[in-house]
Amino acid sequence: MDVSQEGLAESNEHKRSPLGHHFDMRSHGRNYDTELQRCRLEAALVDFGDYHPLKPIMVTDTKTRRGTRKGSTSSSSSSSSSAPPDPLSSMLDGTDPLSMFAAASAGETPAMSHSSSTGDLGRRKREKEEEAVGPDFEPWSLKRGEILARFTTTEKLSINLFMGSDRGKATSQGSAVSEKVRTRLEELDDLEEGSQRELLNLSQQDYANRIEELNQSLKEAWSSDQKVKALKIVIQCSKLLSDNSVIQFYPSKFVLITDILDTFGRLVYDRIWTMCSDPRPLPDNFTVEDVNDTAKETCLNWFYKIASIRELLPRLYVEAAILKCNRFLNKSGIQETLPRLTAMVRGIGDPLVAAYARAYLCRVGMEVAPHLKDSLNRNFFDLLGTFRQISSENVRAQLVLQRVEMPEYLTLYSPAISWILQCIAYRAPESLLTEMMERCKKLGNNALLLNSVMRAFRPEFVAARATDFIGMIKDCDEAGFPKHLLFGSLGRSLASADPPESERLTILNEAWKVITKVRSPQDYINCAEIWVEFTCRHFTKREVNTILADIIKHMTPDRAFEDAYPQLQSVIRKILTYFHDFSILFSMERFLPFLDMFQKDSVRVEVCKSIMEVFIKHQVELTRDPVILNAMLHICKTMHDSVNALTLEDEKRSLALLIIGFIRMVSFGRDFEQQLSFCVEARATFCNLEPVLVQLIHTVNQLAMETRRVMRGNHSRKTAAFVRACAAYSFITIPSLSSIFSRLSLYLLSGQVALANQCLSQADAFLKAAVSILPEVPRSISVEGKLRSSESFLVDFINSFLATLLVIPDHPEHGVLYLVRGLLNMVQDYTWEDNSDAKVRVYISALPLLAAMSQETYLYSIPKVDSNETLYGGDPKFLSEINKLCETLIGQILDHLKTLGRDEQSTRRQGALAFSLFGVLLAHGDLRNNKLSQLAVNLWNLSHKHGYCETRTSVRTLEFIKHQTQQPDMTHLSDMVQRLTLQSRT
């Protein structure tokens, strides 16, 4: 850093101005208090009337009405006619987009083509019917993904693919109707006679892909008017549901194939609906009388085709898929058909296949006729009658053949039974649950049924009878269905609804007696994770700590926790949901040991992040609790230590924000030394995250200012040493930052803090360090992932730096204005961009600083810090140095203006710089000096020479000067204002 008298400021001789004058730069005396009073706005009473810009705007929803009476008018606003127009509303041309959407949903859309309007009406009709069960009914679509993820297999699967036939596609137009019918019947027979290809050894994913191919083939066949081919595909898929050779996969197979059946049923229904909507759409609540004969005939034709299917299972499924179409034929068609289909299921021999067939009937029934609960109940009672088959010899032989244990086999029934019970229990009275419990007891407390009952009925009903359910669970036979699964289902209900308060501890104890005896770590944690929420909801840290200890005991042997990270994470989330007081949380002896089970780096960091997020969200008061601080430092250190060279910037930023949130919540009150010690420890702990180091510097600076506030600016020997220690902390930490602008801004800020605390040598060191690293500023920096020029950031920093230099006293060993000279020398030597005016703009910005330094009283000062106004006291030698430096700067600026004048393309830049310098001379220069006044006039003329100066700015400037001439000490401006003329581009 060059702080000598050399460099830019070495020339003391007056330079020849490019505009043809020698000049003596002197600033006029300023009385800042008087100027402030003069610039205050005059108070005036303003009558706004009824209109005020902050007054709430009343918005009226207006709709376009067809058939408006002739001559009538509609108002589109409820505001007063005297109110000015709303610029936002005027952009809408009278149409409000939200009102347009509302009108569209009410059917007030413009006329569309017949096909699109019919399709929309059909879609709205379907949506309305599907909503008949209400939003509180959990739809099948939410269960679908869970079933596919849960019931998987590694066994090889097989599938029969339909081989399309070309027969019947090229029928001559003159063929008889009977020939056409016969051909179609033959096509149907093709499927029975082997027009299919069997694919063997398919993986589960391959099988799902093949089913999806069949779904696409169905849609393509339908769109190409090959309805018989579409029916064949559906029949073939339905037949696959009779195959349970890989029995573990059957629930997932059911989901995949019923998707195709749903697609087929929707296509058939939409086709008949479209036929009824010509020429006018069918009303939502249509009756059989509204259906035309063609649609009825087509609908009957479909049912006849399905009735001709030979095998029971495909006939049952396909007819159930188009059950909704009965509405087109008979008012009571659905009511009559559903019981018949329910009775047909009794002909299915395999109990698992029959259970899922009943589940599909219930699913279709809830969609088309949710009020027909009798059929749903009959389905369920039939299902109860088949429970004896589950333990039959045939089933046991099949399980032995496929090497499937009975408990695993029974879980395959869960989705079907749960769905049937959900349909029955929907909006059912509480008495139905009592009836179901009695039926369970009659069946010997069948565990499979009891599990489904607890899952199906409302949690409030189950919670009220929790003790009864525990008694029934105890009496169940554990050989068929494990009791821990039953307690898991009970725990889910108790996590959503509260049992009687007097029974809660008994319930927990009885449940945990069973859960803790589960030998399989995976089964244990699946059940324990559910009951953690019940424990957190109703008990204290003592019970939760006991649960955590038991989990650690079960999951630590053989590192079983490595296979249970999702469940362990769920335990943490549930604890954090109910425990927001971290002094209680970290006082649990087993909480931190529980965290130690997360050995996988990525999982451990995610858990730590979740804890930090809850801490930042719910920790309202600042804390100094050593238990919290030690635990949170450990958690933050875990997050910090996960950062490496491969960590993404977004991840680093996310971790840094969480750690910063913790640092901001730490406060030791008046124990400032302890706070500084904490920051020293945090700096060593979080050295790899730059935003955290920046926050620590801000924290220490704030600590120094808080010390100043407490001492009211009168530091004792102890506090003076403490604020110097704070300055030393910042001075040591700042160089470790990689961002050059972070270093610059923190050097400046820390220097200002040191100055405010009367640490003059420390402030001097900060500012000198900032000047010394200016040459390191690159010409471009990355901002939000994009390279941008650093010039504007650098100029902004220098302007802030110049504003601080006004109150910085000169160092007795470094000469007059040594920091100003050092800064300007760095600016001169810096490599600026080509065709840039930044350096000259910095010079122009330095002139007001030098003018302010020449005043007897400075514009602002630091309490208990003597600035140059006190040190020099208006010494002529000091003022002479300021004037010489001003003359040098103006000479540099004028040289640059002359250089710009040689290039016609730079005239706009020349005019802008000339006008900026004119403004500085007008505000700060002593224009009683004729040469300086002439220079100002020349700059005005130069800025307007090519007509680039904004006319409105020029006019306002002239008005300001004329206003100034009215002041007693500004009459000398009268002559100058006469010579300032406005020019425009010719």
Stockholm file with secondary structure:
# STOCKHOLM 1.0

chainA/1-986         MDVSQEGLAESNEHKRSPLGHHFDMRSHGRNYDTELQRCRLEAALVDFGDYHPLKPIMVTDTKTRRGTRKGSTSSSSSSSSSAPPDPLSSMLDGTDPLSMFAAASAGETPAMSHSSSTGDLGRRKREKEEEAVGPDFEPWSLKRGEILARFTTTEKLSINLFMGSDRGKATSQGSAVSEKVRTRLEELDDLEEGSQRELLNLSQQDYANRIEELNQSLKEAWSSDQKVKALKIVIQCSKLLSDNSVIQFYPSKFVLITDILDTFGRLVYDRIWTMCSDPRPLPDNFTVEDVNDTAKETCLNWFYKIASIRELLPRLYVEAAILKCNRFLNKSGIQETLPRLTAMVRGIGDPLVAAYARAYLCRVGMEVAPHLKDSLNRNFFDLLGTFRQISSENVRAQLVLQRVEMPEYLTLYSPAISWILQCIAYRAPESLLTEMMERCKKLGNNALLLNSVMRAFRPEFVAARATDFIGMIKDCDEAGFPKHLLFGSLGRSLASADPPESERLTILNEAWKVITKVRSPQDYINCAEIWVEFTCRHFTKREVNTILADIIKHMTPDRAFEDAYPQLQSVIRKILTYFHDFSILFSMERFLPFLDMFQKDSVRVEVCKSIMEVFIKHQVELTRDPVILNAMLHICKTMHDSVNALTLEDEKRSLALLIIGFIRMVSFGRDFEQQLSFCVEARATFCNLEPVLVQLIHTVNQLAMETRRVMRGNHSRKTAAFVRACAAYSFITIPSLSSIFSRLSLYLLSGQVALANQCLSQADAFLKAAVSILPEVPRSISVEGKLRSSESFLVDFINSFLATLLVIPDHPEHGVLYLVRGLLNMVQDYTWEDNSDAKVRVYISALPLLAAMSQETYLYSIPKVDSNETLYGGDPKFLSEINKLCETLIGQILDHLKTLGRDEQSTRRQGALAFSLFGVLLAHGDLRNNKLSQLAVNLWNLSHKHGYCETRTSVRTLEFIKHQTQQPDMTHLSDMVQRLTLQSRT
#=GR chainA/1-986 SS CCCSSCGGGGCCSCCCCTTSCCCCCCBCCCCHHHHHHHHSCCCCCCCCTTCCTTSCCCCCCCCCCTTCCTTCCCCCCCSCTTSCCCHHHHTTTTCCHHHHHHHHHTTCCCCCCHHHHHHHHHHHHHHHHHGGGCTTSCCHHHHHHHHHHHSCCCSCEEEEEECCCCTTTTCCTTCCHHHHHHHHHHHHHHHHTTCEEEEEEECHHHHHHHHHHHHHHHHHHHHTTCHHHHHHHHHHHHHHTTCCSSGGGHHHHHHHHHHHHHHHHHHHHHHHHHHHTSSSCCCTTCCGGGSCHHHHHHHHHHHHHHHTCCSHHHHHHHHHHTGGGGGGTCTTHHHHHHHHHHHHGGGCCCHHHHHHHHHHHHHHHHHHCTTCHHHHHHHHHHHHHTHHHHTSHHHHHHHHHHTCCHHHHHHTTHHHHHHHHHHHHTTCCHHHHHHHHHHHHHTTCCHHHHHHHHHHSCHHHHHHTHHHHHHHHHTSCTTTSCHHHHHHHHHHHHHHSCCCGGGHHHHHHHHHHHHTTCCCHHHHHHHHHHHHHHHHHHSCHHHHHHHHHHHHHHHSGGGGGGGCHHHHHHHHHHHHHHCCCHHHHTTSTTHHHHHTTCCSHHHHHHHHHHHHHHHHHHCCSCBCCHHHHHHHHHHHHHHHHTCCTTCCHHHHHHHHHHHHHHHHTBCCTTCHHHHHHHHHHHHHHTTTCHHHHHHHHHHHHHHHHHHHHHHTTCCCHHHHHHHHHHHHHHHHHGGGCCCHHHHHHHHHHHHHHHHHTTCHHHHHHHHHHHHHTGGGCCSEEEETTEEEESHHHHHHHHHHHHHHHTTCCCCTTTCTTHHHHHHHHHHHHSCCCTTCCHHHHHHHHHHHHHHHHTSSSCSCCCTTCCCHHHHHTTCHHHHHHHHHHHHHHHHHHHHHHHHHHTCGGGHHHHHHHHHHHHHHHHHHBCTTSHHHHHHHHHHHHHHHTTSCSCHHHHHHHHHHHHHHTTSGGGTTHHHHHHTCCCCCCC
#=GC SS_cons         CCCSSCGGGGCCSCCCCTTSCCCCCCBCCCCHHHHHHHHSCCCCCCCCTTCCTTSCCCCCCCCCCTTCCTTCCCCCCCSCTTSCCCHHHHTTTTCCHHHHHHHHHTTCCCCCCHHHHHHHHHHHHHHHHHGGGCTTSCCHHHHHHHHHHHSCCCSCEEEEEECCCCTTTTCCTTCCHHHHHHHHHHHHHHHHTTCEEEEEEECHHHHHHHHHHHHHHHHHHHHTTCHHHHHHHHHHHHHHTTCCSSGGGHHHHHHHHHHHHHHHHHHHHHHHHHHHTSSSCCCTTCCGGGSCHHHHHHHHHHHHHHHTCCSHHHHHHHHHHTGGGGGGTCTTHHHHHHHHHHHHGGGCCCHHHHHHHHHHHHHHHHHHCTTCHHHHHHHHHHHHHTHHHHTSHHHHHHHHHHTCCHHHHHHTTHHHHHHHHHHHHTTCCHHHHHHHHHHHHHTTCCHHHHHHHHHHSCHHHHHHTHHHHHHHHHTSCTTTSCHHHHHHHHHHHHHHSCCCGGGHHHHHHHHHHHHTTCCCHHHHHHHHHHHHHHHHHHSCHHHHHHHHHHHHHHHSGGGGGGGCHHHHHHHHHHHHHHCCCHHHHTTSTTHHHHHTTCCSHHHHHHHHHHHHHHHHHHCCSCBCCHHHHHHHHHHHHHHHHTCCTTCCHHHHHHHHHHHHHHHHTBCCTTCHHHHHHHHHHHHHHTTTCHHHHHHHHHHHHHHHHHHHHHHTTCCCHHHHHHHHHHHHHHHHHGGGCCCHHHHHHHHHHHHHHHHHTTCHHHHHHHHHHHHHTGGGCCSEEEETTEEEESHHHHHHHHHHHHHHHTTCCCCTTTCTTHHHHHHHHHHHHSCCCTTCCHHHHHHHHHHHHHHHHTSSSCSCCCTTCCCHHHHHTTCHHHHHHHHHHHHHHHHHHHHHHHHHHTCGGGHHHHHHHHHHHHHHHHHHBCTTSHHHHHHHHHHHHHHHTTSCSCHHHHHHHHHHHHHHTTSGGGTTHHHHHHTCCCCCCC
//
